[in-house]
Every structure is written in structure tokens, then in C-alpha cells.
Amino acid sequence: MNLDPYIGRIVRLKKYAFRDRVRLDRNQGASVENCFLVANVNSEMGELTCYGENLRITVCVTDVVRY
């Protein structure tokens, strides 16, 4: 699967993935917005490395929706 078109795009996490992420970050006292910029892809693993306000996350491509 070629994930290169995702690089530089803004994505949102699907509801279930975002809920899990928010639960983890609230425990650390962080506020999270569901808007991320894709900076890197790993096509072999189907993962996207995304940056949001002040955090970096790696998510499966099936957990995101492109804007």
C-alpha cells in the first residue's frame, strides 16, 4: 500500500481512536485537538507519524480520516 499521498496532509483520528488517545493524554494533563499533520509514513507497517499541537503520535492508517 502506497501511503505517500498522506505526507503533508491533515488528518483526524476516527472517534474510537481519538477517544483512546484523549483518555491517555488527559491522565498526563494534556489537552488534545483532533487535527494532525502527517509527517512520515511507514508503508510496510501501514503507520502514519503525525504531529499535533505539542505531541507526536504514530497511528495505523485505518484509524484516520483525511480532510
C-alpha positions in Angstrom: 0.0 0.0 0.0 1.4 3.4 -1.0 0.9 5.9 1.8 3.0 8.7 0.3 -0.1 10.8 -0.6 -0.7 11.2 3.1 2.5 13.1 3.7 1.8 16.8 4.3 -1.9 16.2 4.7 -4.1 17.0 7.7 -5.9 14.0 9.2 -8.3 13.4 12.0 -8.5 10.2 14.1 -11.7 8.2 14.0 -13.8 8.6 17.1 -12.8 5.4 18.8 -9.1 6.0 18.2 -9.4 9.7 19.4 -11.3 8.7 22.5 -8.5 6.3 23.5 -5.8 8.9 22.7 -7.6 11.6 24.8 -8.0 9.2 27.7 -4.2 8.6 27.7 -3.3 12.3 27.4 -5.8 13.6 30.0 -4.0 11.4 32.5 -0.9 13.4 31.7 -2.7 16.7 31.9 -2.6 17.5 28.2 -5.4 18.9 26.0 -5.6 17.3 22.6 -7.3 18.6 19.4 -8.3 16.0 16.8 -6.3 17.5 14.0 -2.8 16.2 13.0 -0.3 16.8 10.2 1.2 13.6 8.7 5.0 14.0 8.6 6.1 10.4 7.9 4.7 7.1 6.7 5.7 3.5 7.0 4.0 1.7 4.2 5.3 -1.7 5.3 3.6 -1.3 8.7 0.7 0.8 7.5 1.5 3.5 10.0 1.5 7.3 9.9 3.6 9.5 12.1 1.5 12.6 12.9 2.1 15.8 14.7 -0.5 17.8 16.7 -0.2 20.8 18.8 2.6 19.6 21.1 2.7 15.9 20.6 3.7 13.3 18.1 1.7 10.1 17.6 2.0 7.0 15.4 -1.3 5.6 14.2 -2.5 2.9 11.9 -3.7 4.2 8.6 -7.1 2.6 9.2 -7.6 4.9 12.3 -7.5 8.1 10.4 -9.8 10.2 8.1 -8.3 12.6 5.6 -9.7 16.2 5.5 
